[in-house]
């Protein structure tokens, strides 16, 4: 496992690092919505995201965005991110929320606006990041100085990360969608896959984009590996302080440059 000093070194090289509550800043490659299911950990996320049958979303995925907002009245809202077929995912989640009697909320400027008509100043809501707290336990302290760590460098329970090579033939987000939706039917029975938010440039100039997946890990792993093989796209993973490419190349993570994914354009 990487040491605290190694994590500091990796973060210092990150390009484009920005700190935000999910949904507070518009993103080009997806949307963020919050839901309140009466639980402390958002246990009905999968029910909400997979309720519509058949699903309206034709590609992309929905994922837990690792943020909880506690409102002044004590309600707890959990963040969901989705990408790809944004309109389809929005419809799936809204239909699921209606059927399951789950309130939704979105950030609008400096307010959190709830579907039942309530509205709260974002500054009056308390934000919590469970994934960050897990990483703080690993680090033994605050992670505020460690944002910008390559996905996969720190183990997170229930989540795996793989990287795919940007072959330049089409935009990275279309390669992502092609890889994660290639297998029909899907092997993964639940969960989701999402763009990990970062890309790594290797010393030889190759660029690899992160994919994180959760839920049915074995199923998603098989879906991604099958899609990459069929599309002749090389995969890679982080192994301790090394970036290991499926074609046999191995690089020190400290020789790679981490950047934030900015757009799906």
SEROMAR-241743 format. One line per field, with one value per residue: residue number from 0; residue in three letters; z, y, x of N, C-alpha, C in turn. Coordinates in pm, whole numbers, padded with zeros to 5 digits. Layout:
BEGIN
num: (NUM, ...)
residu: (ALA, ...)
n.pz: (Z, ...)
n.py: (Y, ...)
n.px: (X, ...)
ca.pz: (Z, ...)
ca.py: (Y, ...)
ca.px: (X, ...)
c.pz: (Z, ...)
c.py: (Y, ...)
c.px: (X, ...)
This chain:
BEGIN
num: (0, 1, 2, 3, 4, 5, 6, 7, 8, 9, 10, 11, 12, 13, 14, 15, 16, 17, 18, 19, 20, 21, 22, 23, 24, 25, 26, 27, 28, 29, 30, 31, 32, 33, 34, 35, 36, 37, 38, 39, 40, 41, 42, 43, 44, 45, 46, 47, 48, 49, 50, 51, 52, 53, 54, 55, 56, 57, 58, 59, 60, 61, 62, 63, 64, 65, 66, 67, 68, 69, 70, 71, 72, 73, 74, 75, 76, 77, 78, 79, 80, 81, 82, 83, 84, 85, 86, 87, 88, 89, 90, 91, 92, 93, 94, 95, 96, 97, 98, 99, 100, 101, 102, 103, 104, 105, 106, 107, 108, 109, 110, 111, 112, 113, 114, 115, 116, 117, 118, 119, 120, 121, 122, 123, 124, 125, 126, 127, 128, 129, 130, 131, 132, 133, 134, 135, 136, 137, 138, 139, 140, 141, 142, 143, 144, 145, 146, 147, 148, 149, 150, 151, 152, 153, 154, 155, 156, 157, 158, 159, 160, 161, 162, 163, 164, 165, 166, 167, 168, 169, 170, 171, 172, 173, 174, 175, 176, 177, 178, 179, 180, 181, 182, 183, 184, 185, 186, 187, 188, 189, 190, 191, 192, 193, 194, 195, 196, 197, 198, 199, 200, 201, 202, 203, 204, 205, 206, 207, 208, 209, 210, 211, 212, 213, 214, 215, 216, 217, 218, 219, 220, 221, 222, 223, 224, 225, 226, 227, 228, 229, 230, 231, 232, 233, 234, 235, 236, 237, 238, 239, 240, 241, 242, 243, 244, 245, 246, 247, 248, 249, 250, 251, 252, 253, 254, 255, 256, 257, 258, 259, 260, 261, 262, 263, 264)
residu: (UNK, UNK, UNK, UNK, UNK, UNK, UNK, UNK, UNK, UNK, UNK, UNK, UNK, UNK, UNK, UNK, UNK, UNK, UNK, UNK, UNK, UNK, UNK, UNK, UNK, UNK, UNK, UNK, UNK, UNK, UNK, UNK, UNK, UNK, UNK, UNK, UNK, UNK, UNK, UNK, UNK, UNK, UNK, UNK, UNK, UNK, UNK, UNK, UNK, UNK, UNK, UNK, UNK, UNK, UNK, UNK, UNK, UNK, UNK, UNK, UNK, UNK, UNK, UNK, UNK, UNK, UNK, UNK, UNK, UNK, UNK, UNK, UNK, UNK, UNK, UNK, UNK, UNK, UNK, UNK, UNK, UNK, UNK, UNK, UNK, UNK, UNK, UNK, UNK, UNK, UNK, UNK, UNK, UNK, UNK, UNK, UNK, UNK, UNK, UNK, UNK, UNK, UNK, UNK, UNK, UNK, UNK, UNK, UNK, UNK, UNK, UNK, UNK, UNK, UNK, UNK, UNK, UNK, UNK, UNK, UNK, UNK, UNK, UNK, UNK, UNK, UNK, UNK, UNK, UNK, UNK, UNK, UNK, UNK, UNK, UNK, UNK, UNK, UNK, UNK, UNK, UNK, UNK, UNK, UNK, UNK, UNK, UNK, UNK, UNK, UNK, UNK, UNK, UNK, UNK, UNK, UNK, UNK, UNK, UNK, UNK, UNK, UNK, UNK, UNK, UNK, UNK, UNK, UNK, UNK, UNK, UNK, UNK, UNK, UNK, UNK, UNK, UNK, UNK, UNK, UNK, UNK, UNK, UNK, UNK, UNK, UNK, UNK, UNK, UNK, UNK, UNK, UNK, UNK, UNK, UNK, UNK, UNK, UNK, UNK, UNK, UNK, UNK, UNK, UNK, UNK, UNK, UNK, UNK, UNK, UNK, UNK, UNK, UNK, UNK, UNK, UNK, UNK, UNK, UNK, UNK, UNK, UNK, UNK, UNK, UNK, UNK, UNK, UNK, UNK, UNK, UNK, UNK, UNK, UNK, UNK, UNK, UNK, UNK, UNK, UNK, UNK, UNK, UNK, UNK, UNK, UNK, UNK, UNK, UNK, UNK, UNK, UNK, UNK, UNK, UNK, UNK, UNK, UNK, UNK, UNK, UNK, UNK, UNK, UNK)
n.pz: (00000, -00070, 00091, 00324, 00259, -00008, -00122, -00085, -00259, -00508, -00524, -00542, -00803, -00951, -01209, -01251, -01022, -00824, -00571, -00473, -00365, -00485, -00769, -00712, -00887, -01230, -01455, -01758, -01840, -01719, -01462, -01130, -00870, -00565, -00316, -00073, 00133, 00385, 00518, 00673, 00511, 00245, 00142, -00048, -00298, -00522, -00574, -00651, -00880, -01056, -01093, -01310, -01571, -01897, -01889, -01939, -01999, -02237, -02245, -02066, -01711, -01362, -01041, -00697, -00557, -00340, -00135, 00131, 00234, 00511, 00603, 00749, 00883, 00959, 00772, 00558, 00264, -00018, -00263, -00611, -00908, -01265, -01604, -01960, -02130, -02045, -02030, -02034, -01797, -01608, -01632, -01558, -01286, -01175, -01220, -01065, -00811, -00775, -00779, -00557, -00354, -00279, -00194, -00406, -00473, -00592, -00651, -00681, -00774, -00486, -00328, -00200, -00353, -00291, -00412, -00297, -00251, -00050, 00033, 00091, 00216, 00084, 00240, 00489, 00510, 00605, 00485, 00410, 00339, 00284, 00151, 00159, 00433, 00477, 00347, 00507, 00736, 00647, 00596, 00841, 00922, 00830, 00501, 00343, 00231, 00042, -00183, -00527, -00571, -00774, -00900, -00768, -00646, -00374, -00186, -00188, -00022, -00185, -00433, -00751, -00974, -01304, -01586, -01916, -02243, -02432, -02754, -02942, -03157, -03126, -02913, -02563, -02388, -02545, -02602, -02345, -02302, -02505, -02424, -02170, -02229, -02414, -02385, -02432, -02332, -02032, -01805, -01545, -01274, -01106, -00959, -01094, -01348, -01377, -01521, -01385, -01334, -01372, -01566, -01674, -01791, -01941, -01924, -02189, -02337, -02375, -02299, -02039, -01922, -01625, -01498, -01273, -01083, -00918, -00695, -00852, -00875, -01003, -01229, -01360, -01403, -01587, -01798, -01875, -01943, -02156, -02338, -02387, -02502, -02735, -02870, -02907, -02721, -02492, -02150, -01811, -01477, -01141, -00935, -00630, -00622, -00891, -01239, -01426, -01740, -01960, -02182, -02102, -02038, -01776, -01543, -01317, -01086, -01011, -01225, -01394, -01513, -01357, -01448, -01435, -01571, -01795, -01982, -02197, -02458)
n.py: (-00120, 00227, 00478, 00751, 00965, 00906, 00936, 01209, 01305, 01217, 01364, 01622, 01648, 01658, 01784, 02040, 02019, 02048, 02148, 02059, 02044, 01778, 01860, 02129, 02273, 02300, 02022, 01898, 01638, 01497, 01469, 01563, 01446, 01450, 01222, 01124, 00866, 00800, 00660, 00625, 00571, 00569, 00335, 00253, 00316, 00146, 00036, 00264, 00353, 00143, 00089, 00140, -00050, -00154, 00001, 00351, 00486, 00442, 00404, 00457, 00530, 00511, 00625, 00614, 00920, 00972, 01163, 01314, 01516, 01683, 01831, 02139, 02060, 01805, 01601, 01361, 01365, 01188, 01179, 01117, 01044, 01064, 00965, 00973, 00871, 01117, 01233, 01002, 00867, 01058, 01046, 00778, 00781, 00975, 00855, 00623, 00739, 00855, 00627, 00488, 00660, 00847, 01134, 01377, 01600, 01895, 02095, 02438, 02710, 02877, 02722, 02430, 02258, 02090, 01826, 01828, 02086, 02219, 02435, 02507, 02699, 02630, 02667, 02621, 02354, 02045, 01889, 01563, 01316, 00993, 00812, 00959, 00962, 00692, 00676, 00852, 00702, 00510, 00670, 00780, 01036, 01369, 01393, 01611, 01728, 01547, 01512, 01438, 01211, 00937, 00743, 00420, 00403, 00407, 00158, 00101, -00014, -00230, -00115, -00109, -00028, 00044, 00127, 00265, 00275, 00570, 00571, 00764, 00752, 00822, 01046, 01035, 00982, 00849, 00620, 00514, 00469, 00279, 00062, -00007, -00077, -00277, -00562, -00773, -00978, -00776, -00885, -00794, -00773, -00583, -00256, -00020, 00150, 00412, 00699, 00767, 01027, 01116, 01122, 00960, 01048, 00878, 00826, 00769, 00911, 00803, 00806, 00727, 00657, 00662, 00413, 00345, 00099, -00053, -00257, -00541, -00664, -00867, -00913, -00660, -00635, -00841, -00752, -00513, -00602, -00775, -00594, -00420, -00598, -00679, -00438, -00377, -00222, -00122, -00212, -00111, -00119, 00006, -00095, -00098, 00119, 00129, 00155, -00064, -00195, -00383, -00482, -00541, -00331, -00136, 00126, 00370, 00520, 00772, 00883, 00942, 01165, 01308, 01413, 01612, 01505, 01709, 01757, 01623, 01684)
n.px: (00084, 00044, 00241, 00180, 00346, 00406, 00153, 00114, 00309, 00210, -00030, 00066, 00136, -00092, -00297, -00530, -00688, -00980, -01204, -01527, -01870, -02057, -02248, -02262, -02113, -02166, -02126, -01983, -02012, -02219, -02477, -02585, -02788, -02973, -03098, -03343, -03395, -03463, -03269, -02941, -02733, -02801, -02925, -03110, -03024, -02963, -03217, -03353, -03209, -03243, -03510, -03688, -03819, -03854, -03526, -03487, -03251, -03001, -02731, -02420, -02406, -02511, -02411, -02306, -02226, -02066, -02131, -02302, -02569, -02679, -02972, -03101, -03336, -03281, -03307, -03150, -02973, -02856, -02600, -02631, -02468, -02483, -02418, -02353, -02627, -02789, -03049, -03207, -03123, -03197, -03474, -03519, -03438, -03608, -03857, -03825, -03800, -04051, -04218, -04121, -04162, -03964, -03789, -03638, -03362, -03200, -02910, -02932, -02784, -02703, -02861, -03031, -03273, -03566, -03775, -04027, -04089, -03953, -03676, -03336, -03064, -02750, -02530, -02628, -02650, -02503, -02223, -02102, -01858, -01852, -01672, -01440, -01398, -01342, -01096, -00950, -00924, -00747, -00527, -00481, -00545, -00662, -00800, -00806, -00588, -00517, -00667, -00707, -00567, -00469, -00739, -00785, -00542, -00569, -00716, -01066, -01342, -01565, -01542, -01385, -01114, -01014, -00810, -00838, -00693, -00658, -00717, -00738, -00910, -01172, -01367, -01281, -01497, -01679, -01542, -01537, -01815, -01857, -01698, -01808, -02067, -02066, -02101, -02375, -02627, -02563, -02310, -02290, -02506, -02599, -02534, -02294, -02097, -01861, -01701, -01390, -01313, -01055, -00749, -00448, -00131, 00125, 00486, 00562, 00385, 00133, -00217, -00434, -00759, -00954, -01179, -01429, -01602, -01884, -02085, -02190, -01906, -01749, -01904, -01905, -01631, -01590, -01755, -01624, -01366, -01430, -01546, -01329, -01144, -01281, -01297, -01038, -00894, -00658, -00614, -00534, -00395, -00351, -00091, 00015, 00280, 00305, 00214, 00050, 00034, -00175, -00041, 00211, 00383, 00527, 00512, 00642, 00424, 00489, 00610, 00410, 00154, -00118, -00441, -00741, -01051, -01209, -01418, -01677, -01678)
ca.pz: (00000, -00076, 00218, 00329, 00185, -00151, -00163, -00094, -00381, -00622, -00529, -00579, -00949, -01017, -01285, -01261, -00901, -00782, -00463, -00481, -00331, -00612, -00815, -00687, -01011, -01344, -01524, -01897, -01874, -01637, -01369, -00992, -00800, -00429, -00278, 00069, 00148, 00527, 00575, 00697, 00414, 00108, 00110, -00159, -00422, -00632, -00607, -00720, -01012, -01143, -01082, -01440, -01656, -01936, -01855, -02044, -02035, -02333, -02222, -01951, -01583, -01242, -00936, -00574, -00571, -00216, -00060, 00202, 00283, 00618, 00597, 00882, 00950, 00993, 00658, 00498, 00120, -00072, -00401, -00722, -01034, -01382, -01723, -02081, -02172, -01929, -02027, -01997, -01656, -01530, -01634, -01477, -01144, -01134, -01215, -00948, -00690, -00763, -00745, -00426, -00260, -00234, -00232, -00476, -00456, -00677, -00613, -00773, -00723, -00347, -00256, -00228, -00377, -00277, -00500, -00226, -00237, 00046, -00020, 00199, 00176, 00084, 00351, 00613, 00504, 00645, 00387, 00459, 00230, 00344, 00089, 00213, 00570, 00469, 00312, 00623, 00828, 00591, 00608, 00980, 00941, 00733, 00361, 00269, 00155, -00043, -00300, -00648, -00578, -00885, -00863, -00763, -00567, -00237, -00191, -00133, -00011, -00275, -00558, -00823, -01074, -01416, -01680, -02057, -02329, -02527, -02882, -03027, -03270, -03094, -02781, -02454, -02326, -02634, -02578, -02216, -02322, -02588, -02343, -02059, -02277, -02525, -02359, -02434, -02213, -01936, -01700, -01416, -01239, -01030, -00948, -01210, -01382, -01408, -01549, -01255, -01315, -01394, -01664, -01649, -01906, -01910, -01976, -02334, -02399, -02377, -02203, -01991, -01845, -01517, -01487, -01144, -01084, -00786, -00703, -00900, -00920, -01099, -01353, -01427, -01449, -01709, -01903, -01922, -02011, -02284, -02426, -02426, -02593, -02864, -02934, -02916, -02635, -02386, -02013, -01717, -01337, -01046, -00843, -00536, -00678, -01033, -01333, -01501, -01861, -01999, -02286, -02042, -01993, -01635, -01516, -01182, -01078, -00991, -01355, -01471, -01481, -01336, -01485, -01418, -01693, -01795, -02069, -02289, -02592)
ca.py: (00000, 00350, 00548, 00887, 01051, 00879, 00997, 01354, 01329, 01201, 01474, 01746, 01652, 01657, 01904, 02071, 01980, 02143, 02092, 02103, 01953, 01732, 01933, 02273, 02327, 02220, 01941, 01875, 01497, 01429, 01548, 01516, 01464, 01396, 01153, 01097, 00742, 00776, 00584, 00703, 00536, 00563, 00192, 00225, 00368, 00050, 00028, 00389, 00363, 00030, 00059, 00142, -00167, -00142, 00125, 00454, 00516, 00344, 00383, 00532, 00465, 00589, 00586, 00692, 01026, 00983, 01285, 01322, 01649, 01687, 01958, 02195, 01988, 01672, 01508, 01328, 01341, 01121, 01220, 01022, 01100, 00981, 01014, 00900, 00912, 01197, 01245, 00871, 00841, 01150, 00992, 00655, 00813, 01045, 00755, 00539, 00817, 00868, 00496, 00444, 00769, 00899, 01274, 01415, 01740, 01941, 02223, 02547, 02825, 02859, 02656, 02292, 02262, 01956, 01803, 01852, 02230, 02280, 02488, 02542, 02755, 02525, 02696, 02572, 02208, 01986, 01790, 01453, 01231, 00863, 00756, 01034, 00917, 00563, 00702, 00914, 00594, 00449, 00765, 00816, 01180, 01436, 01370, 01735, 01757, 01433, 01504, 01435, 01084, 00857, 00637, 00288, 00406, 00374, 00062, 00142, -00133, -00237, -00041, -00143, 00072, 00003, 00237, 00226, 00357, 00660, 00543, 00881, 00731, 00896, 01107, 00939, 00940, 00752, 00494, 00466, 00413, 00159, -00046, -00048, -00124, -00371, -00695, -00782, -00901, -00745, -00983, -00729, -00780, -00464, -00160, 00066, 00191, 00554, 00756, 00797, 01169, 01148, 01047, 00956, 01052, 00799, 00884, 00753, 00993, 00736, 00858, 00627, 00713, 00575, 00365, 00283, 00027, -00100, -00352, -00674, -00639, -00969, -00892, -00540, -00664, -00922, -00666, -00418, -00676, -00823, -00480, -00372, -00697, -00675, -00309, -00364, -00112, -00174, -00178, -00101, -00105, 00050, -00198, -00029, 00244, 00103, 00154, -00185, -00201, -00522, -00527, -00571, -00212, -00101, 00258, 00423, 00617, 00905, 00934, 00969, 01293, 01293, 01530, 01603, 01504, 01835, 01769, 01513, 01742)
ca.px: (00000, 00121, 00256, 00126, 00440, 00388, 00027, 00139, 00386, 00121, -00125, 00135, 00154, -00222, -00331, -00672, -00758, -01082, -01284, -01665, -01978, -02114, -02365, -02250, -02058, -02213, -02026, -02020, -02028, -02317, -02558, -02591, -02914, -02969, -03221, -03363, -03472, -03483, -03158, -02819, -02629, -02853, -02931, -03202, -02966, -02978, -03359, -03389, -03146, -03277, -03653, -03756, -03797, -03713, -03458, -03488, -03112, -02950, -02589, -02370, -02428, -02541, -02318, -02308, -02125, -01990, -02157, -02429, -02603, -02778, -03042, -03130, -03445, -03233, -03315, -03022, -02982, -02738, -02575, -02620, -02421, -02508, -02349, -02391, -02761, -02830, -03195, -03260, -03097, -03280, -03610, -03519, -03428, -03729, -03965, -03801, -03827, -04197, -04275, -04074, -04191, -03834, -03772, -03516, -03323, -03091, -02849, -02963, -02710, -02659, -02969, -03069, -03418, -03623, -03890, -04153, -04108, -03861, -03551, -03245, -02936, -02648, -02440, -02689, -02648, -02376, -02177, -02018, -01811, -01817, -01553, -01328, -01376, -01273, -00956, -00885, -00887, -00626, -00416, -00459, -00563, -00749, -00765, -00825, -00465, -00484, -00752, -00625, -00495, -00522, -00834, -00723, -00420, -00611, -00826, -01195, -01426, -01680, -01516, -01262, -01077, -00930, -00786, -00838, -00609, -00722, -00653, -00748, -01000, -01294, -01355, -01264, -01623, -01743, -01470, -01587, -01949, -01847, -01641, -01894, -02199, -02045, -02159, -02520, -02666, -02457, -02280, -02317, -02647, -02636, -02425, -02273, -01960, -01854, -01569, -01333, -01286, -00915, -00672, -00304, -00042, 00244, 00610, 00573, 00282, 00002, -00313, -00528, -00870, -01000, -01316, -01457, -01728, -01926, -02197, -02148, -01769, -01706, -01978, -01853, -01495, -01603, -01811, -01522, -01260, -01483, -01561, -01197, -01084, -01351, -01271, -00893, -00853, -00572, -00647, -00422, -00433, -00249, -00046, 00101, 00329, 00330, 00102, 00077, -00047, -00199, 00052, 00341, 00454, 00513, 00567, 00627, 00316, 00546, 00652, 00288, 00090, -00262, -00520, -00886, -01131, -01284, -01534, -01707, -01689)
c.pz: (00000, 00061, 00209, 00249, 00035, -00203, -00176, -00224, -00505, -00635, -00577, -00729, -01024, -01085, -01288, -01138, -00858, -00678, -00471, -00422, -00464, -00647, -00794, -00809, -01126, -01408, -01664, -01925, -01787, -01552, -01232, -00937, -00662, -00397, -00128, 00084, 00295, 00595, 00594, 00591, 00271, 00057, -00009, -00292, -00539, -00672, -00690, -00863, -01108, -01145, -01218, -01524, -01770, -01900, -01971, -02092, -02123, -02314, -02106, -01822, -01474, -01129, -00812, -00576, -00441, -00147, 00004, 00248, 00391, 00622, 00738, 00956, 00984, 00882, 00599, 00351, 00069, -00220, -00496, -00843, -01148, -01505, -01843, -02133, -02056, -01917, -01982, -01850, -01567, -01520, -01548, -01328, -01094, -01125, -01092, -00819, -00668, -00717, -00603, -00317, -00195, -00284, -00303, -00449, -00550, -00624, -00722, -00718, -00583, -00263, -00295, -00236, -00381, -00361, -00432, -00199, -00136, -00025, 00098, 00142, 00186, 00202, 00485, 00618, 00539, 00549, 00454, 00341, 00289, 00284, 00141, 00354, 00572, 00439, 00429, 00724, 00781, 00615, 00753, 01006, 00833, 00591, 00278, 00187, 00058, -00159, -00424, -00656, -00693, -00836, -00871, -00680, -00420, -00245, -00125, -00136, -00107, -00407, -00620, -00931, -01180, -01508, -01822, -02140, -02424, -02662, -02982, -03144, -03250, -02954, -02669, -02398, -02414, -02624, -02448, -02234, -02402, -02508, -02242, -02104, -02386, -02502, -02354, -02435, -02122, -01841, -01563, -01391, -01159, -01022, -01073, -01231, -01418, -01441, -01417, -01232, -01346, -01512, -01632, -01781, -01867, -01968, -02128, -02411, -02406, -02269, -02169, -01902, -01743, -01532, -01349, -01152, -00945, -00805, -00739, -00960, -01026, -01233, -01430, -01481, -01580, -01825, -01962, -01996, -02147, -02384, -02477, -02526, -02731, -02942, -02950, -02842, -02515, -02249, -01927, -01576, -01256, -00951, -00752, -00597, -00827, -01114, -01432, -01619, -01905, -02105, -02234, -01996, -01846, -01612, -01368, -01185, -01070, -01120, -01446, -01424, -01474, -01370, -01460, -01555, -01691, -01875, -02152, -02431, -02687)
c.py: (00124, 00417, 00688, 00982, 01031, 00941, 01148, 01387, 01317, 01320, 01602, 01760, 01662, 01790, 01921, 02034, 02088, 02076, 02147, 01998, 01908, 01807, 02082, 02345, 02240, 02143, 01910, 01730, 01424, 01525, 01483, 01544, 01401, 01328, 01128, 00975, 00706, 00698, 00674, 00678, 00523, 00422, 00159, 00282, 00274, 00035, 00148, 00390, 00254, -00002, 00049, 00020, -00164, -00005, 00223, 00485, 00405, 00314, 00472, 00458, 00564, 00537, 00672, 00792, 01059, 01119, 01275, 01465, 01635, 01825, 02011, 02124, 01844, 01570, 01486, 01294, 01288, 01155, 01101, 01099, 01007, 01048, 00932, 00954, 00989, 01208, 01113, 00841, 00931, 01096, 00865, 00688, 00884, 00949, 00666, 00611, 00831, 00737, 00453, 00549, 00823, 01042, 01294, 01561, 01770, 02073, 02324, 02674, 02797, 02790, 02508, 02291, 02119, 01945, 01829, 02001, 02297, 02332, 02536, 02605, 02644, 02543, 02648, 02419, 02158, 01874, 01687, 01365, 01097, 00802, 00827, 00989, 00782, 00584, 00766, 00809, 00527, 00539, 00800, 00965, 01236, 01411, 01498, 01771, 01646, 01414, 01508, 01311, 01002, 00752, 00501, 00285, 00374, 00277, 00118, 00021, -00124, -00165, -00092, -00039, 00011, 00124, 00183, 00327, 00442, 00643, 00658, 00868, 00801, 00952, 01003, 00891, 00842, 00617, 00431, 00399, 00283, 00040, -00099, -00099, -00230, -00504, -00689, -00930, -00875, -00863, -00925, -00726, -00659, -00371, -00075, 00095, 00339, 00594, 00807, 00941, 01213, 01070, 01059, 00959, 00982, 00865, 00871, 00831, 00931, 00795, 00749, 00694, 00611, 00538, 00301, 00212, -00032, -00195, -00491, -00660, -00738, -00949, -00770, -00562, -00742, -00838, -00575, -00489, -00728, -00708, -00429, -00468, -00689, -00548, -00280, -00241, -00169, -00124, -00172, -00087, -00052, -00064, -00136, 00103, 00230, 00113, 00043, -00196, -00347, -00573, -00552, -00450, -00184, 00033, 00291, 00526, 00759, 00966, 00964, 01100, 01274, 01424, 01504, 01596, 01628, 01832, 01642, 01564, 01681)
c.px: (00088, 00127, 00196, 00215, 00426, 00260, 00041, 00212, 00299, 00028, -00059, 00150, 00022, -00249, -00482, -00753, -00856, -01171, -01427, -01756, -02037, -02242, -02357, -02194, -02105, -02099, -02076, -02059, -02129, -02398, -02551, -02729, -02898, -03102, -03224, -03453, -03494, -03373, -03036, -02714, -02680, -02872, -03023, -03152, -02992, -03124, -03401, -03338, -03189, -03426, -03720, -03718, -03899, -03656, -03465, -03347, -03056, -02802, -02545, -02398, -02463, -02453, -02338, -02195, -02053, -02007, -02295, -02449, -02710, -02839, -03069, -03243, -03408, -03241, -03176, -03043, -02848, -02722, -02568, -02568, -02460, -02450, -02396, -02523, -02824, -02982, -03259, -03241, -03181, -03423, -03619, -03522, -03553, -03848, -03950, -03835, -03978, -04259, -04241, -04097, -04063, -03820, -03639, -03485, -03207, -03037, -02877, -02898, -02659, -02765, -02980, -03221, -03472, -03750, -04024, -04177, -04017, -03736, -03465, -03119, -02831, -02553, -02496, -02694, -02508, -02338, -02087, -01982, -01766, -01690, -01429, -01295, -01305, -01124, -00881, -00843, -00759, -00506, -00384, -00474, -00653, -00701, -00774, -00703, -00429, -00580, -00664, -00538, -00552, -00622, -00767, -00597, -00448, -00727, -00952, -01287, -01545, -01662, -01386, -01239, -00987, -00916, -00790, -00759, -00692, -00652, -00667, -00845, -01135, -01280, -01353, -01397, -01698, -01673, -01520, -01723, -01944, -01797, -01743, -02031, -02187, -02117, -02311, -02558, -02547, -02435, -02313, -02466, -02693, -02515, -02412, -02126, -01963, -01712, -01513, -01294, -01145, -00858, -00524, -00229, 00088, 00368, 00625, 00466, 00145, -00087, -00414, -00632, -00921, -01147, -01330, -01592, -01755, -02044, -02147, -02008, -01722, -01775, -01927, -01713, -01499, -01656, -01703, -01410, -01305, -01495, -01427, -01131, -01147, -01319, -01121, -00841, -00777, -00615, -00521, -00477, -00317, -00219, 00058, 00149, 00361, 00201, 00131, -00021, -00059, -00104, 00193, 00420, 00425, 00582, 00551, 00514, 00370, 00600, 00533, 00227, -00060, -00333, -00668, -00953, -01220, -01412, -01552, -01718, -01590)
